[in-house]
């Protein structure tokens, strides 16, 4: 219909045609009564008018509360808008009872907008679903819109052999949690009791310096006592160490139940029942509650554990034993571990201590550590029943010869390392051989754990070397979120802005652990940090930044698009190529390359471009596309920190075909 007679014109229609013999037939005539469009708006014709405006339906917002908002053009007021949903894999989300697609129906408001609430069980998935809205415009034509709600997600798995698959959004994926070596076995479950000395001497310095009242100058074994020159008390160091240790518990891939049992003298401040508490299934969700219970300073009002009184550990030995033998804990079948932390010689006679410790030693591994040199190695070893490997001694503990190996340590950092892993040095946890697949977004992919040792500004006792992902979250809480959990977007933005610092931290520490990982970048422009280990990297079709790290690594190039000069691959940047690394091409990547690669110079070359070495490929081996060949030279890989002359060995010896 011509535009000039639409929307309300009166129209006479004459129809002419021919029959099968080509003879004219007709004319046939009819009339269409004119309709008036009173508001002169072509998007809102009077009923019966002809609509010249295409309908439009948009999803404008899906917020974190699961509210879907949208706008329509030329869709009748009161029309149904039907929402359907797909998950992050692209699969239709169906009702588990009926098996039919989950739908939500709302209506168009007078202003053309619409709004709907996601079902409760989908609200938590707003970071990883796709919403489709469908309706009909004034002409009865279907209109629809899709909105991909996949915001950046962060997934950090265990230190085992894992497989991660990202979404079509921008993701941060890490193949391993990282963290520190502990006495926990991957995947195993534990009941852990912390038996903590809260005697008054825990306010001393590690070297035995006594705190003073700032007004009278007298010895003051309470939260008001002050040590000189900003010296930390034994209690403050113990609190930081416990938090570091509990962070490792939260990152453990099994279940850990925790009891905190404190002691001093009978009726002493440090023996107050309020300090004794049980936390079931330690995770990052309840770790802040535990930290608040512990406190961060010297105790007192609102600052958690507070010391005062003598040294009577038998009180907590019994309490730990009773907890391990309680119905729920005893029946769960988990391994029992006790960590005995004390700073002085006991005030209790040895027979009483031995009698209290023996049943604990029978039901639990006991790891002891002395805080400072005020307690002897012999004393802490007597109430330890593990060997240097962390295994429980096989013979029954008797306090004479069948006891463990423990140390009293006066250095704060070494003390915390010993508490966590049984060594005076922090040792990174072993990591797995992982498969990490990024998907379609601009992803940041770690083959191993994130190396966050470069991050500063946090308590180095609570977040020591090799703290990993937990240190990143703590940093964002301290600097960006005011203590709240960071959003996925904040994590993504921070990692993307600082990715070279993660790479540099790995390169600077040869002790960093790495697995033999396989990483797939996907179609986005990804940042791939493989880490240590012998890794295999498939960049995919995007323009990726690749760090292979330490190890014998291989970057793979397959044919993703046969018509493309680079086989459908992007132009990648390799930031840390080393002489033991390789590039491998699929068997069908080059056409006509001889088996002995004697004509490889027709297919691969390296040139210096703007101060960087650029590896170029010509897939059919002809240098000039104007000569009738399919492909010409194309930039495949930019290699930072190298010149073309330095990479001849790469071309001659480290290129693999097929």
Secondary structure, DSSP 8 states (H G I E B T S, - for coil): --GGGTTT--EEEEEEEE-TTS-EEEEEEEEE-----TT--TTS--TTS---S--EEEEEEE-TT-EEEEEEES--TT-EEEEEEE-TTS-B-B-TTT-SB-EEEEE--TTSEEEEE--HHHHTTTTS-EEEEEEE-TTS-EEEEEEE----EEEE--SSS-EEE--SS-EEEES----B--S--TT--EEEEEEEE--GGGGSBTT----EETTT-SB--STTEE-GGG--BHHHHHHHHHHHHHHHHHH-SS-EEEEEEEE-STT-GGG-GGG-EEE-S--TTTHHHHHHHH-SSS-STTSS----S---THHHHHHHHHHHTSHHHHHT--EEEEEEEESS--SS-HHHHHHHHHHHHHHSEEEEEEESTTS-HHHHHHT--B-TTS-B-SS---SSSS----EEE--HHHHHHHHHHSSSS--B------EEE--SS--EEESS----TT--SS-TTTS-TT-THHHHHHHHHHHTSTTS---HHHHHHHHHHTHHHHHHHHHH-TT------EEE--SS--EEE--SSS-EEE--SS--EEE--SS--EEEE--S-TTSTTTT---EEES---TT-EEEE-TTSSSS--TT-TTGGGTEEEEEETTEEEEEE-TTS-S-GGGT-S---EEEEEETT--GGGGHHHHHHSEEE-
